Amino acid sequence: MLKEANPERNSALEARPRKVLLVLENLPVPHDRRMWQVATSLQRAGYHVSVISPRPPEDPEYCVLEGIHLYRYPMPPPTHSVGSFLKEAVYCLWNTFRLSKRVEREQGFDVFHVGNPLDIFWSIGLYYKARGKKFVYEHRDLCPELYEVRFKKRGLFYHLQVLFERWSYHLADMIIEMNESYRQNALERGKADPEKIVIVRSGPRASEFMPVEPDLSLKKGKKHLVCYLGVMGPQDGIDIFVKAAHHIVHQRGYTDVHFVAIGSGDCLEEAKQLARQLGLEEYITFTGFVRERELLLRYLSTADVGVATDPDNTYTARSTMNKIIEFMAVGLPIVATRSIENKWSAQDALISPADDRPESFGDTILELLHDEARRRYMSAYGRKRFLECLSWEHSEQALLTAYDRLFCGLPPAPPCSK
């Protein structure tokens, strides 16, 4: 891009910090590690970064953390029906717009960068595009498929989300996709301009997310520890994890094992109740969200097997699950559905049950617990693959290059880049 002939104006433009507003609806920031990594990468590269997201009840509406300005509104209540889903959408849309006006007034921003779900922020993006700002659409989830899996139907709202997804693609100045499967969705269903698309994969920083000394007290006196990690929504299979634990302990009779479920979500209380009904109180611990990275790393480094019980469906088949990469980062062998993206990410660090039934998951977990040599191989393989191509350090450069090109008025990725 040619610079203007006036050197004083060019110097002033270069001296002005590039300002970005990041928006997330489904999880608090910084608890959402993906969005926090985007924020910190941009901030370390010299961008002025603000973030809007929900917040836990105990957190303030506004604070500055590591130089990043956080504006947050109270978390909406759990959604268990289409009606509450719509209320959540309206609630989050209004609060995001309200806080975005505050950010514009107090911090200013040149880029309105939204991460889905939900695909509702194109409307605010359109508003700010009319005010001369750039709109970045970070496509983190297949919202139509997520709706279909969650509510077990399509109908009007499924098709509305397909429409909103397409509008998000078409209005965006830059589209960030998580993997090649999502890129293909953008091209085929979204009819997106391929020059707008850049792939920025998820994964923790290798410099911050690594194995630590195991804490054997977390095993509660048992020989083995099996770990679930992540969001606990209707589509995430936390009930399968609990029932798999019941199968191992009460049907297969293997009691020298403890289970830990790390995370929270709409189905956390249901999962706790299910564990009580199945007589698993002494065999399973529900931690809720673990904020401290050091504690999370102790759990993952102590565990013998990491489990992702997301059922195989149209949503999970093409989605890269952050927990898969996080298990690999600490060298934790994985039992999970062998979806397209799970298989690409984990390869030999993962084994899969024959199907999604809890009994199949339970038997596969038990088989791996009894095969120490295989666990050692999977651990070393997963850790090596993470370091070589899946850590955030590999994705960060793609993000920063795309942003630099965006501010220079260029497509986010060079031709033929994937």
C-alpha positions as CSV (number, residue, x, y, z in Angstrom):
1,M,0.0,0.0,0.0
2,L,1.5,3.4,-1.0
3,K,2.0,6.0,1.7
4,E,0.9,9.6,1.3
5,A,3.5,12.1,0.2
6,N,3.1,14.1,3.4
7,P,5.8,12.7,5.8
8,E,4.4,14.5,8.9
9,R,1.0,12.9,8.4
10,N,2.5,9.5,7.8
11,S,4.5,9.8,11.0
12,A,1.4,10.8,13.0
13,L,-0.5,7.8,11.6
14,E,2.3,5.4,12.5
15,A,2.6,6.8,16.0
16,R,-1.1,6.4,16.8
17,P,-1.7,3.0,18.5
18,R,-3.9,0.5,16.7
19,K,-7.0,-0.1,18.8
20,V,-9.0,-3.3,18.9
21,L,-12.2,-4.2,20.7
22,L,-12.7,-8.0,21.2
23,V,-16.1,-9.4,22.0
24,L,-17.1,-12.8,23.4
25,E,-20.5,-13.9,24.6
26,N,-20.4,-17.5,25.8
27,L,-17.6,-17.4,28.4
28,P,-15.9,-14.9,30.6
29,V,-12.6,-13.4,29.6
30,P,-9.8,-14.2,30.7
31,H,-11.3,-17.6,31.6
32,D,-11.7,-18.3,27.9
33,R,-8.1,-19.1,27.1
34,R,-8.5,-18.7,23.3
35,M,-9.8,-15.1,23.5
36,W,-7.3,-14.2,26.2
37,Q,-4.4,-15.4,24.0
38,V,-5.7,-13.3,21.1
39,A,-5.9,-10.3,23.4
40,T,-2.4,-10.7,25.0
41,S,-0.8,-11.4,21.6
42,L,-2.2,-8.2,20.2
43,Q,-1.3,-6.3,23.3
44,R,2.2,-7.5,23.3
45,A,2.5,-6.5,19.6
46,G,1.7,-2.9,20.6
47,Y,-2.1,-2.8,20.0
48,H,-4.4,-1.1,22.5
49,V,-6.8,-3.9,23.4
50,S,-10.3,-3.8,25.1
51,V,-12.5,-6.8,25.7
52,I,-16.3,-7.2,26.3
53,S,-17.5,-10.5,27.8
54,P,-19.8,-11.8,30.5
55,R,-18.3,-12.0,34.0
56,P,-18.6,-14.2,37.1
57,P,-20.7,-12.6,40.0
58,E,-17.6,-11.7,42.1
59,D,-15.7,-9.8,39.3
60,P,-16.0,-6.1,38.7
61,E,-17.6,-4.6,35.5
62,Y,-14.4,-2.9,34.6
63,C,-10.8,-3.6,35.3
64,V,-7.4,-3.6,33.6
65,L,-5.5,-6.9,33.5
66,E,-2.0,-7.2,32.0
67,G,-2.6,-3.9,30.2
68,I,-5.9,-5.1,28.6
69,H,-9.2,-3.2,29.4
70,L,-11.9,-5.6,30.4
71,Y,-15.6,-4.5,30.3
72,R,-17.9,-7.2,31.5
73,Y,-21.6,-7.7,32.3
74,P,-23.3,-10.3,34.6
75,M,-23.4,-13.8,33.2
76,P,-26.9,-14.8,31.9
77,P,-28.7,-17.7,33.5
78,P,-28.3,-21.2,32.1
79,T,-30.3,-21.9,28.9
80,H,-32.4,-25.1,28.8
81,S,-35.0,-24.1,26.2
82,V,-35.4,-22.2,22.9
83,G,-37.1,-19.4,24.8
84,S,-34.3,-19.0,27.3
85,F,-31.8,-19.2,24.4
86,L,-33.5,-16.3,22.7
87,K,-33.6,-14.3,26.0
88,E,-29.8,-14.9,26.4
89,A,-29.2,-13.7,22.8
90,V,-31.1,-10.4,23.4
91,Y,-29.6,-9.9,26.8
92,C,-26.0,-10.4,25.5
93,L,-26.6,-8.3,22.4
94,W,-27.9,-5.4,24.4
95,N,-25.1,-5.5,27.0
96,T,-22.4,-5.8,24.3
97,F,-23.8,-2.8,22.4
98,R,-24.1,-0.8,25.7
99,L,-20.5,-1.5,26.7
100,S,-19.2,-1.1,23.2
101,K,-20.4,2.5,23.3
102,R,-18.6,3.0,26.6
103,V,-15.4,1.5,25.2
104,E,-15.7,3.8,22.1
105,R,-16.0,6.8,24.5
106,E,-13.3,5.8,27.0
107,Q,-10.8,3.9,24.9
108,G,-11.7,4.1,21.3
109,F,-11.2,1.3,18.8
110,D,-10.5,0.8,15.1
111,V,-11.5,-2.8,14.9
112,F,-14.7,-4.5,16.2
113,H,-13.6,-8.2,16.6
114,V,-16.2,-10.7,17.6
115,G,-15.9,-14.4,18.5
116,N,-19.0,-16.6,18.2
117,P,-21.2,-18.2,19.5
118,L,-23.7,-16.6,19.0
119,D,-23.8,-15.3,15.4
120,I,-25.7,-12.2,16.5
121,F,-23.0,-9.6,16.5
122,W,-23.0,-8.9,12.8
123,S,-25.7,-6.3,13.6
124,I,-23.3,-4.3,15.9
125,G,-20.5,-4.9,13.3
126,L,-22.7,-3.3,10.6
127,Y,-23.3,-0.3,12.9
128,Y,-19.5,0.2,13.4
129,K,-18.6,-0.4,9.8
130,A,-20.9,2.5,9.0
131,R,-18.8,4.5,11.4
132,G,-15.6,3.7,9.6
133,K,-14.4,0.8,11.7
134,K,-13.2,-2.7,10.5
135,F,-15.2,-5.8,11.4
136,V,-13.4,-9.1,12.2
137,Y,-15.4,-12.3,12.5
138,E,-13.7,-15.0,14.5
139,H,-15.6,-18.1,13.7
140,R,-15.1,-20.4,16.7
141,D,-18.2,-22.6,16.6
142,L,-20.7,-23.9,14.0
143,C,-23.7,-22.3,15.6
144,P,-26.4,-23.9,13.4
145,E,-25.0,-27.4,14.2
146,L,-24.5,-26.4,17.9
147,Y,-28.2,-25.4,18.0
148,E,-29.3,-28.6,16.3
149,V,-27.3,-30.8,18.7
150,R,-28.4,-28.9,21.8
151,F,-32.1,-28.8,21.1
152,K,-32.3,-31.9,18.8
153,K,-34.1,-30.1,16.0
154,R,-33.6,-27.7,13.2
155,G,-36.6,-25.5,12.3
156,L,-36.8,-21.7,12.0
157,F,-34.0,-20.9,14.4
158,Y,-31.6,-23.3,12.8
159,H,-32.1,-21.6,9.4
160,L,-31.9,-18.2,11.0
161,Q,-28.5,-19.0,12.3
162,V,-27.3,-20.2,8.9
163,L,-28.5,-16.8,7.6
164,F,-26.7,-14.9,10.5
165,E,-23.6,-16.9,9.9
166,R,-23.6,-16.0,6.2
167,W,-24.2,-12.3,7.0
168,S,-21.3,-12.4,9.4
169,Y,-19.1,-13.8,6.7
170,H,-20.2,-11.2,4.1
171,L,-19.9,-8.2,6.4
172,A,-16.5,-9.1,7.8
173,D,-13.3,-7.4,6.6
174,M,-11.4,-10.4,8.0
175,I,-12.6,-14.0,8.8
176,I,-10.6,-16.1,11.3
177,E,-11.2,-19.8,11.1
178,M,-10.1,-22.5,13.6
179,N,-9.2,-25.2,11.1
180,E,-9.5,-26.3,7.5
181,S,-13.0,-27.9,8.1
182,Y,-14.3,-24.5,9.2
183,R,-12.6,-22.8,6.2
184,Q,-14.5,-25.1,3.9
185,N,-17.7,-24.2,5.7
186,A,-17.0,-20.6,5.1
187,L,-16.5,-21.2,1.4
188,E,-19.3,-23.7,0.7
189,R,-22.2,-22.7,3.0
190,G,-21.1,-19.2,3.8
191,K,-20.1,-18.2,0.2
192,A,-17.3,-16.2,1.8
193,D,-14.6,-14.4,-0.1
194,P,-11.5,-16.7,0.2
195,E,-9.2,-13.7,0.4
196,K,-10.8,-12.7,3.7
197,I,-10.0,-16.0,5.4
198,V,-7.1,-16.8,7.6
199,I,-6.7,-20.0,9.8
200,V,-5.6,-19.3,13.3
201,R,-5.7,-22.6,15.3
202,S,-6.3,-22.8,19.0
203,G,-3.7,-24.1,21.5
204,P,-2.1,-22.9,24.7
205,R,1.3,-21.2,24.8
206,A,4.1,-23.8,25.1
207,S,5.9,-21.3,27.4
208,E,3.0,-21.2,29.8
209,F,1.3,-24.6,29.5
210,M,3.6,-27.5,30.3
211,P,3.8,-30.6,32.5
212,V,4.5,-30.0,36.2
213,E,5.2,-32.3,39.1
214,P,2.2,-34.6,39.8
215,D,0.2,-34.0,43.0
216,L,-0.7,-37.4,44.1
217,S,-3.2,-36.0,46.7
218,L,-5.5,-35.3,43.8
219,K,-5.9,-39.0,43.2
220,K,-7.7,-39.3,46.5
221,G,-5.7,-42.4,47.5
222,K,-6.4,-44.2,44.2
223,K,-3.9,-45.6,41.7
224,H,-5.3,-43.7,38.7
225,L,-6.9,-40.4,37.9
226,V,-9.2,-39.8,34.8
227,C,-9.9,-36.2,33.8
228,Y,-12.7,-34.4,31.9
229,L,-12.0,-30.8,30.9
230,G,-14.2,-28.1,29.4
231,V,-17.6,-26.7,29.1
232,M,-20.5,-28.7,30.4
233,G,-23.4,-28.0,28.0
234,P,-26.0,-30.4,26.7
235,Q,-23.9,-31.0,23.6
236,D,-20.6,-31.7,25.5
237,G,-21.3,-35.2,26.8
238,I,-20.6,-34.7,30.5
239,D,-23.4,-37.2,31.2
240,I,-21.5,-39.8,29.1
241,F,-18.4,-39.1,31.3
242,V,-20.3,-39.7,34.5
243,K,-22.0,-42.9,33.2
244,A,-18.6,-44.2,31.9
245,A,-17.3,-43.7,35.4
246,H,-20.2,-45.7,36.8
247,H,-19.6,-48.5,34.2
248,I,-15.9,-48.7,35.2
249,V,-16.5,-48.6,39.0
250,H,-19.8,-50.5,39.5
251,Q,-20.1,-52.7,36.4
252,R,-16.5,-53.6,35.7
253,G,-15.6,-53.5,39.4
254,Y,-12.5,-51.4,39.0
255,T,-12.4,-49.1,42.1
256,D,-8.8,-48.0,42.2
257,V,-9.5,-44.9,40.2
258,H,-10.7,-41.4,40.8
259,F,-12.4,-39.1,38.3
260,V,-12.3,-35.3,38.1
261,A,-14.5,-33.1,36.0
262,I,-13.0,-29.6,35.5
263,G,-15.2,-26.9,34.1
264,S,-18.7,-25.5,34.4
265,G,-21.8,-24.9,32.3
266,D,-25.5,-25.3,32.0
267,C,-25.4,-29.0,32.9
268,L,-23.0,-28.9,35.8
269,E,-25.7,-29.4,38.5
270,E,-27.4,-32.1,36.5
271,A,-24.1,-33.9,36.2
272,K,-23.5,-33.7,40.0
273,Q,-27.0,-35.0,40.6
274,L,-26.4,-37.9,38.2
275,A,-23.2,-38.8,40.0
276,R,-25.1,-39.0,43.3
277,Q,-27.8,-41.1,41.8
278,L,-25.2,-43.5,40.4
279,G,-23.3,-43.8,43.8
280,L,-20.2,-42.1,42.6
281,E,-19.8,-39.4,45.4
282,E,-16.4,-40.9,46.6
283,Y,-15.2,-41.5,43.0
284,I,-15.7,-38.2,41.3
285,T,-14.8,-34.6,42.0
286,F,-16.4,-31.6,40.3
287,T,-14.1,-28.6,40.5
288,G,-16.1,-26.0,38.6
289,F,-14.0,-23.5,36.6
290,V,-10.3,-23.7,37.6
291,R,-9.0,-20.1,37.3
292,E,-5.4,-20.7,38.4
293,R,-3.3,-22.2,35.6
294,E,-1.0,-23.8,38.1
295,L,-3.8,-25.8,39.7
296,L,-5.1,-26.9,36.3
297,L,-1.7,-28.0,35.2
298,R,-1.3,-30.0,38.5
299,Y,-4.6,-31.8,37.7
300,L,-3.6,-32.5,34.1
301,S,-0.1,-33.6,35.0
302,T,-1.4,-36.0,37.7
303,A,-4.0,-37.6,35.5
304,D,-3.4,-40.8,33.7
305,V,-6.0,-40.3,30.9
306,G,-7.8,-37.3,29.5
307,V,-11.3,-37.9,28.2
308,A,-13.4,-35.9,25.7
309,T,-16.9,-37.4,25.6
310,D,-18.4,-35.1,23.0
311,P,-20.7,-37.3,21.0
312,D,-19.8,-37.7,17.3
313,N,-22.2,-35.4,15.3
314,T,-22.3,-32.7,12.7
315,Y,-20.9,-30.2,15.2
316,T,-18.1,-32.1,16.8
317,A,-17.0,-33.8,13.6
318,R,-15.5,-30.6,12.2
319,S,-14.6,-28.7,15.4
320,T,-11.2,-28.5,17.0
321,M,-11.7,-29.0,20.8
322,N,-9.3,-26.9,22.9
323,K,-9.2,-29.6,25.5
324,I,-7.7,-32.0,23.0
325,I,-4.7,-29.7,22.5
326,E,-4.4,-28.9,26.2
327,F,-4.3,-32.6,27.0
328,M,-1.5,-33.0,24.4
329,A,0.4,-30.0,25.8
330,V,1.0,-31.8,29.1
331,G,1.4,-35.2,27.4
332,L,-1.9,-36.7,28.6
333,P,-3.1,-39.8,26.6
334,I,-6.6,-39.1,25.3
335,V,-9.8,-41.1,24.9
336,A,-12.2,-39.3,22.5
337,T,-14.4,-39.6,19.5
338,R,-12.3,-40.0,16.4
339,S,-13.8,-37.1,14.5
340,I,-12.0,-35.5,11.5
341,E,-10.4,-32.7,13.6
342,N,-9.7,-34.8,16.7
343,K,-7.9,-37.3,14.4
344,W,-5.9,-34.5,12.7
345,S,-5.0,-32.8,15.9
346,A,-4.1,-35.8,18.2
347,Q,-3.2,-38.6,15.7
348,D,-1.5,-41.3,17.8
349,A,-2.1,-39.5,21.1
350,L,-5.7,-40.5,20.9
351,I,-7.7,-43.7,21.0
352,S,-11.4,-43.9,20.3
353,P,-14.3,-46.1,21.6
354,A,-16.3,-48.1,19.1
355,D,-19.3,-45.7,19.6
356,D,-20.6,-43.0,21.8
357,R,-22.2,-45.2,24.5
358,P,-20.9,-44.7,28.0
359,E,-20.1,-48.4,28.2
360,S,-17.8,-48.1,25.2
361,F,-16.1,-45.1,26.6
362,G,-15.7,-46.8,30.0
363,D,-14.2,-50.0,28.5
364,T,-11.7,-47.9,26.3
365,I,-10.6,-45.9,29.3
366,L,-10.2,-49.0,31.4
367,E,-8.2,-50.7,28.6
368,L,-5.8,-47.7,28.5
369,L,-5.5,-47.5,32.3
370,H,-4.2,-51.1,32.3
371,D,-1.7,-50.5,29.5
372,E,1.1,-48.3,30.9
373,A,3.4,-48.8,27.9
374,R,0.8,-47.5,25.5
375,R,0.1,-44.5,27.8
376,R,3.8,-43.6,27.8
377,Y,4.0,-43.7,24.0
378,M,0.8,-41.6,23.6
379,S,2.1,-39.1,26.1
380,A,5.4,-38.6,24.4
381,Y,3.8,-38.5,21.0
382,G,1.2,-35.9,22.0
383,R,3.6,-33.6,23.7
384,K,6.0,-33.7,20.7
385,R,3.3,-33.0,18.2
386,F,2.0,-30.1,20.4
387,L,5.4,-28.5,20.5
388,E,6.1,-29.0,16.8
389,C,2.9,-27.6,15.3
390,L,0.0,-26.9,17.7
391,S,1.2,-24.5,20.4
392,W,-0.1,-20.9,20.3
393,E,3.3,-19.7,19.3
394,H,2.7,-21.2,15.9
395,S,-0.7,-19.6,15.5
396,E,0.3,-16.2,16.9
397,Q,2.3,-15.2,13.9
398,A,-0.6,-16.0,11.6
399,L,-2.8,-13.7,13.7
400,L,-0.4,-10.8,13.9
401,T,0.4,-11.0,10.1
402,A,-3.3,-11.0,9.3
403,Y,-3.9,-8.0,11.6
404,D,-0.9,-6.1,10.1
405,R,-2.3,-6.7,6.6
406,L,-5.8,-5.6,7.7
407,F,-4.5,-2.2,9.0
408,C,-2.5,-1.8,5.7
409,G,-5.7,-2.3,3.7
410,L,-4.6,-5.7,2.4
411,P,-6.4,-9.1,2.5
412,P,-5.6,-10.9,5.8
413,A,-3.8,-13.8,4.1
414,P,-1.6,-13.9,1.0
415,P,-3.1,-15.7,-2.0
416,C,-3.3,-19.5,-1.6
417,S,-2.6,-19.3,2.1
418,K,-4.5,-21.8,4.3
